[in-house]
Amino acid sequence: MDFLLELLQTPSPSSMEMQIQKRWMKEMESYVDEIRTDHAGNLIAVLNPEAECKILLAGHCDEIALVINRIDEQGYLHFDKMGGINPKAAVGMKVTVLGNHKTLTGVIGVNAQHHGGLKDDFGLEDLFIDCGVKSKEDIENLVQIGDLAVYKRNPEVLMDQYISGRGLDNRTGQFIVGEVLRKLSQKDLKVGVYGASTVNEETNMGGAYFAAAGIEPKMAIACDVTFSTDYPGVNKNKYGDIRLGGGPVLAKGAPINRKINQLLEKSAQTLNMDLQYELTPRMTGTDADRMRVTGRGVPVSLVSLPLRYMHSPVETVSIKDIEEEIDLLVEMITNMTGNESLNPLDE
């Protein structure tokens, strides 16, 4: 838990993941046989690198962020989005501005309701960051166009069962991949396991492509988050019934390899573990999509953590679901021989 909470407090905006990658590498290096990097900024921790059969687990470490696009004469910072920022969730938030020479605290100002408030259809262009300066000259040596900002929000543990904070999408996935490697390091493996902390998923998924293209795995599993629907206002008839504490979520759809899902389901049965399901008919919207189309093609699956309040400063997940996803992946990989057929036409 301490390591997970530390990751959640480490800024990792898409395109600027270096700090969290170094922290993850420091944690992994004592458990794995080898650590690799690439020009995208991925970190890849490897167990049993001599094995012919390679299994790739990918959890992206980047989070959504704000990107500074203008500094006005009064020193207010105007911004665009780096990933899926919701303007309504940004109103009134504190932020950490990762300046070129200094880290600053700012607040996202909002027009008082007494003065008319925000218009109903406001966007990011109507918001700004106030860092407490009086003019452009006071801040332009500290902050440049293209610098990034993240919500200033520490993670919280709710009722000893949930974790809430910013960027659980998907530093929880990065954590899960690392914990799977740590547990597998005590096993007698017949396959090679490549745990990738990937970059840029929130913006272009390029990190996943670099990782899979470089490794050329037999199969790949993306460890990400998915939309929980167990809170007021969500249409379950439209979005399905996904609950915190209900267990890991397997994707079903055209991109997903059925044989990998069968391996995961068999492992869940062995562990007497409940699984949940989501539909991804065309695309998954995750690293799995880019890993799948590398090289000669890579069979993929997607194992997701149910998450409430996606892309908000208070994303919320279940500790039980995290633990079960780790156990599920460890069980499956431990029992693999490397000779499994992933061809759906094979009986």
N, C-alpha and C positions, 0 to 999 in steps of 0.2 A: 504493500500500500504506500509506503514512503516513497518508493521509486516512481510509482504511477503518479502520485501527487506532485512529485518534483517535475516530471515530464509536463504535467498539465500547467505548471507555473512558468515553464520555459517558453518564451516567444518563438514561434516557428511559422511565420507567414510564408505563404507560397512564394517561392523564388529566393527566400532568405532562411533556409532551414539549417544553416551550419551549426548554430549553437546547440540545438537539440540533437543533431546527429552526433556531435562530439560527446554529448552526455550519454547517449545510447551506446555508442561504441565503447566508452569506458566501462559500462556495465557488462557488456557482452564479452569483452576480450578474455576474461578469465574462464568462460564456459565453452568457447568454441575453438575449432582447430585453425580457423583462418578468418580474417576480415578483409574484405575487398571494398574498394570505392570505384566510382566511375566519373566521367566528365559531366554527368547530369547532376551529381551530388548525392546519389544513392549510397547507402551503406549496406553491405551484404555480408552477413555472418554465416559461416559455413561449418557444418558438421559432416564428417566422413567424406571429404572431398574426392577421395579415390574411387568412390562408388560410381558405377556406370549409370545407374538410374538416379536422376536428379529431380527432387521435389522442391518447388519454389513456393514459399509463403511470402506474401507481400502485404504490408500494412503501411499506409502513407502517413508521414509525420507532419505534413504541412497543414496549416489552418487558414481559414479565410481572414482577410485583413482589409484595411483601408490603405489606399495609395495616394500620397499628396500630389495634386495636380496644379495647384495655384496657391501663392501666398499673396494676400492683398496688402494694401498700403497700411492698414491698421495691424498687420501681423497675424490675422486670422488665417488658419490653414484650411483650404478647401480640398476635397478629396473625391476620388472615384473608388470603385470596388476592385479588390483582388480576390476573386471568388464570389460566392453567392451571398453577398451582404444584403440583409433586409433593412431598408431605411427606417421602418417603424421600430425595429429592435434597437437601432442605434441612438434614437433620441434620448438625450439626457444621460448618456453613458460617459464614464471616465475612460480615457484611453492612455496607452503608453506609446509615445511617438519614438520610433527607433531612428533617431536622427543620425546624420552623417558623422557628427563629432560628439554627440551627446544624446542620452535618453531623457526624454521630457514627459511630464505628465500633463495631460490636457483634458478638457471636458467638451463634449459635443453640445454646443449651445442650442437653445430652443426659444423661439419667440413666445413670450408669456401669453397665456390665454387672455389676460386683461388687454393685451395689445392686438388681439385677433388670432393668436396661436398659429399653428401650421395649417396650410390649406389641406383639403382632404386628399388631394392627389399629389402630395409632395414627393420629391425624390432626393437622392443623395446630393444633387446640385443645390438643394435648398438648405443643406446643413453645413456646418463648419466646426473646426476645432479651435478652442480658446486655450492657449497655453499661458495666459497671464502676462503677455508682453504688450507694449504700447505702440509698436510700429514694426514695419517690415524689416527695418535695419536691425532691430533687436533680435530677430530670429533667423534671418536668412543665412547667417554663418553657421547655424546649428542644424538647420533643416533644409534639405534640397528637394526639388521636384523629383518624384520617384521614390522618396523615402516612404517607409511603411509604418502603420500604426495598428495595434491590436487592442481589444477591449482590456481594461485594467480590472481583472476579475479573478480572484483566487478561488480555487475549487473548494467545495463544501461537501461534507459527508452528512447525508440526511437519514436520521433514524437508524444509523448503523447498517443500512442496506442499499442506499443509493448514493451515487456521486453526481454532483451538479457543478457545472462550470463552463468555461468557454473552450472550444477546440477539442472536446471529447471526440468529435469527428475530425481527425481519426487518430489522435495520439493514444486512444485506447487500443486501436488496432496495432499500432507500433509496439505498445506494451505487451499485447497478447502474443505477437510473433516472438518477442524476446523471451517471454516466459515459457513458451513452447520449446524454444531452443534450450533454455536452461534445464528443463525437465528431461528433454531428449538426450542431453549430454551425459546422463546417467544410464542410458539404455544401450543395448547391443544392437546397433542399427545395421540394416542390410541395404539401406538406401542413403544417398547423400541428401542432406537437407540444407537448403539455401534460404535463410531468413532475410528478406530485404525490407529495410526501412526506406520507402520510396518518397520521392519529392514530387511537387507540382500537380498532385492529383486534383486539387481544387480549381486548377486553372487550365491544364492541358493534358494531364496524364502522361506526359513525356517521360517521367521517371520510370514508370512501369515498363514502358517500351524499351528503354535503355537496359533495364535490369534483365528482362526476359530475353532480349536479343543477345545479350552478353553471356547468359548462362546456358541457353538452349535446353530448358528442362523438359522432362517427359510430361510433366503436368504442373499446373500452377493453381494456387488457391489465394484469392484476395480475401483479406480479413478487414472488413470495413464495418460501417454502421448502417442501419436502415430505420425507416420511420416507424416508431411505435404509434399505435392508435388508441391507447388506453387512457386518454384524458378527454375532458369535455370539449365538444365542438367538432370532433373528427367524425366523418362519415365512414363508418366501418363497411357499409355496403359497397362503397366505392374503393376504399383503400385497404380493406382487409382487417383482420383482427390480430394485431401483433402487440404483445404485452411485455412490460418489464417484469423480469422474474419468470417468464414463460419458457426460457431456454434459447439457445442459439437459433438463428434463422438461416435456413438454406434457400437459395434461389432456385426457381424452376423456370425454364424458358429456353428459347433457341440457342443462346450463347453457352448454356451450361451443359457440361458433359455428364450424361446420366450415370456412367460407370463410377465417376468420382463421388457423385451423390450417394450411390449405393454403398460405397465404402464408408462414407460418413454415417449413413443410417445404420449400417451394421455395427459400427462402433458405438453409436448412441444406444442401441439395443443392449449391447454388452454392459454398458455403464448404467442401464436403466434410466436413461436421460430423455427428457422431453425435448422435441424439436418443434420449431415453428417454420412456416413457409411463406415466401413472398414470390410474386410473379414478375419475371423480367422477360417479356415476350420477345422483344427485339434487341435491346441493349440493357446492360446492367447499370450504366452510369458510374462505374467504378474502374479501378485498375485492371480488373479482369478483361475488360473490352480491349485494352491495348496489348496486354500480354498474349491474348488469344491469337493475334494476327502477326506475331513475330515469327521469323524463320519460315519453316514449313508448316507452321500452325501449331498451337499449343492447346491441348485440352484444358479447360478451366472450370473451376467452381467458385462460388462466392458464399462465404460464411460470415454472417453479419450479426452485430450486436444491436438489439432493440434500443432506440434512443428517442427520448422525448425532446420536443422544442428544437428541431434541427436548425442549425445556423443561427442560433441566438446565443446571447451571453450566458444562458442558464441551461444548456444542454444537460440531459439527465439520463444516467444508465444505472443498471442493477449490478452490484458487486457479484451476486450469484451468477448472473449470465456471463460475466467475464470469466469467472472460475470454471464454469462448465464449458465454455468455448475452448479454453486452454486444455482441459482434460479431454475433450472430444478429439482435438487435433493430435494430441500426444498419443492417444489410444490408436487412432487410425495409422499414423506413421510408424509407430512401434511395431505393428503387426504386418507391415508391408514387406513383401519379399523382393520387390523390384521387377517381378515378372508379370505383374497384373496387366491384363489387357484392358485398354481404355476405349477400344473400338465398340461402339454401340451395337454393331451387327454380330459381334461374337456372343455366343450363348454363355 
